[in-house]
């Protein structure tokens, strides 16, 4: 398995919290999630969504996780898929 390839074992989404995986840092929304590159390590990822609008941030988060789910079938690392934030 390539070092750049993420494996998505599970994705936890809280229906009671529409801002799950979102973090507001001084007005700008960020996506934050945790990946497990090996069974013994974890890495917290924070990426700017480039917006101050929570509705746009939710849409970009959903697009990103959709791409992440599809990645397992395409073999293209998520780092190379930037259209989720466009």
Phi and psi in degrees as GROMACS dihedral restraints (atoms count N, CA, C in turn):
[ dihedral_restraints ]
;  ai    aj    ak    al  type     phi  dphi    fc
    3     4     5     6     1   -68.4    20    10
    4     5     6     7     1   145.4    20    10
    6     7     8     9     1   -66.2    20    10
    7     8     9    10     1   -24.8    20    10
    9    10    11    12     1   -85.1    20    10
   10    11    12    13     1    -9.7    20    10
   12    13    14    15     1   -88.3    20    10
   13    14    15    16     1   123.3    20    10
   15    16    17    18     1   -86.7    20    10
   16    17    18    19     1   144.0    20    10
   18    19    20    21     1  -110.6    20    10
   19    20    21    22     1   124.0    20    10
   21    22    23    24     1   -98.2    20    10
   22    23    24    25     1   101.4    20    10
   24    25    26    27     1   -79.9    20    10
   25    26    27    28     1   -44.4    20    10
   27    28    29    30     1  -158.0    20    10
   28    29    30    31     1   155.4    20    10
   30    31    32    33     1  -128.4    20    10
   31    32    33    34     1   117.0    20    10
   33    34    35    36     1   -93.1    20    10
   34    35    36    37     1   123.7    20    10
   36    37    38    39     1  -128.5    20    10
   37    38    39    40     1   126.2    20    10
   39    40    41    42     1   -93.3    20    10
   40    41    42    43     1   114.1    20    10
   42    43    44    45     1   -67.5    20    10
   43    44    45    46     1   -25.3    20    10
   45    46    47    48     1   -80.5    20    10
   46    47    48    49     1   -11.2    20    10
   48    49    50    51     1  -125.6    20    10
   49    50    51    52     1    98.9    20    10
   51    52    53    54     1   -66.5    20    10
   52    53    54    55     1   -13.3    20    10
   54    55    56    57     1  -103.1    20    10
   55    56    57    58     1    19.6    20    10
   57    58    59    60     1   -58.7    20    10
   58    59    60    61     1   135.3    20    10
   60    61    62    63     1    74.8    20    10
   61    62    63    64     1     5.9    20    10
   63    64    65    66     1  -109.7    20    10
   64    65    66    67     1   146.0    20    10
   66    67    68    69     1  -140.3    20    10
   67    68    69    70     1   127.1    20    10
   69    70    71    72     1   -95.7    20    10
   70    71    72    73     1   115.4    20    10
   72    73    74    75     1  -114.5    20    10
   73    74    75    76     1    99.7    20    10
   75    76    77    78     1    53.8    20    10
   76    77    78    79     1    40.6    20    10
   78    79    80    81     1    97.1    20    10
   79    80    81    82     1   -18.0    20    10
   81    82    83    84     1  -100.8    20    10
   82    83    84    85     1   131.9    20    10
   84    85    86    87     1   -85.1    20    10
   85    86    87    88     1   137.3    20    10
   87    88    89    90     1  -121.9    20    10
   88    89    90    91     1   150.9    20    10
   90    91    92    93     1   -95.5    20    10
   91    92    93    94     1   132.3    20    10
   93    94    95    96     1  -135.4    20    10
   94    95    96    97     1   136.5    20    10
   96    97    98    99     1  -156.2    20    10
   97    98    99   100     1   170.5    20    10
   99   100   101   102     1  -119.7    20    10
  100   101   102   103     1   135.0    20    10
  102   103   104   105     1  -116.5    20    10
  103   104   105   106     1   156.6    20    10
  105   106   107   108     1  -122.7    20    10
  106   107   108   109     1    87.3    20    10
  108   109   110   111     1   -65.3    20    10
  109   110   111   112     1   -28.0    20    10
  111   112   113   114     1  -137.0    20    10
  112   113   114   115     1   166.5    20    10
  114   115   116   117     1   -64.5    20    10
  115   116   117   118     1   -13.6    20    10
  117   118   119   120     1  -110.8    20    10
  118   119   120   121     1    -2.7    20    10
  120   121   122   123     1  -132.2    20    10
  121   122   123   124     1   156.7    20    10
  123   124   125   126     1  -139.3    20    10
  124   125   126   127     1   157.2    20    10
  126   127   128   129     1  -139.6    20    10
  127   128   129   130     1   128.4    20    10
  129   130   131   132     1   -88.9    20    10
  130   131   132   133     1   129.8    20    10
  132   133   134   135     1  -112.2    20    10
  133   134   135   136     1   131.0    20    10
  135   136   137   138     1  -128.7    20    10
  136   137   138   139     1   126.2    20    10
  138   139   140   141     1  -131.7    20    10
  139   140   141   142     1   133.7    20    10
  141   142   143   144     1   -68.2    20    10
  142   143   144   145     1   136.7    20    10
  144   145   146   147     1   -91.9    20    10
  145   146   147   148     1    -3.4    20    10
  147   148   149   150     1    65.2    20    10
  148   149   150   151     1    32.0    20    10
  150   151   152   153     1  -147.3    20    10
  151   152   153   154     1   155.7    20    10
  153   154   155   156     1  -106.2    20    10
  154   155   156   157     1    -1.6    20    10
  156   157   158   159     1   -96.5    20    10
  157   158   159   160     1   119.6    20    10
  159   160   161   162     1   -64.2    20    10
  160   161   162   163     1   -33.1    20    10
  162   163   164   165     1   -66.3    20    10
  163   164   165   166     1   -41.7    20    10
  165   166   167   168     1   -66.2    20    10
  166   167   168   169     1   -39.9    20    10
  168   169   170   171     1   -61.5    20    10
  169   170   171   172     1   -42.8    20    10
  171   172   173   174     1   -62.9    20    10
  172   173   174   175     1   -41.8    20    10
  174   175   176   177     1   -63.6    20    10
  175   176   177   178     1   -43.6    20    10
  177   178   179   180     1   -67.4    20    10
  178   179   180   181     1   -37.1    20    10
  180   181   182   183     1   -61.5    20    10
  181   182   183   184     1   -47.2    20    10
  183   184   185   186     1   -62.8    20    10
  184   185   186   187     1   -40.1    20    10
  186   187   188   189     1   -63.5    20    10
  187   188   189   190     1   -41.9    20    10
  189   190   191   192     1   -63.2    20    10
  190   191   192   193     1   -47.2    20    10
  192   193   194   195     1   -67.6    20    10
  193   194   195   196     1   -29.7    20    10
  195   196   197   198     1   -64.6    20    10
  196   197   198   199     1   -44.3    20    10
  198   199   200   201     1   -63.3    20    10
  199   200   201   202     1   -39.4    20    10
  201   202   203   204     1   -62.4    20    10
  202   203   204   205     1   -41.1    20    10
  204   205   206   207     1   -67.0    20    10
  205   206   207   208     1   -37.7    20    10
  207   208   209   210     1   -73.5    20    10
  208   209   210   211     1   -23.3    20    10
  210   211   212   213     1   -56.8    20    10
  211   212   213   214     1   -36.5    20    10
  213   214   215   216     1   -58.2    20    10
  214   215   216   217     1   -30.1    20    10
  216   217   218   219     1   -92.2    20    10
  217   218   219   220     1   -26.1    20    10
  219   220   221   222     1   -89.0    20    10
  220   221   222   223     1   -29.5    20    10
  222   223   224   225     1    80.2    20    10
  223   224   225   226     1     2.1    20    10
  225   226   227   228     1   -91.5    20    10
  226   227   228   229     1   123.5    20    10
  228   229   230   231     1   -59.0    20    10
  229   230   231   232     1   143.5    20    10
  231   232   233   234     1   -60.1    20    10
  232   233   234   235     1   -33.2    20    10
  234   235   236   237     1   -57.9    20    10
  235   236   237   238     1   -25.9    20    10
  237   238   239   240     1   -89.1    20    10
  238   239   240   241     1    -8.5    20    10
  240   241   242   243     1  -103.1    20    10
  241   242   243   244     1    97.3    20    10
  243   244   245   246     1  -103.2    20    10
  244   245   246   247     1    -1.7    20    10
  246   247   248   249     1   -69.2    20    10
  247   248   249   250     1   -12.7    20    10
  249   250   251   252     1   -64.8    20    10
  250   251   252   253     1   -24.3    20    10
  252   253   254   255     1  -103.9    20    10
  253   254   255   256     1     6.2    20    10
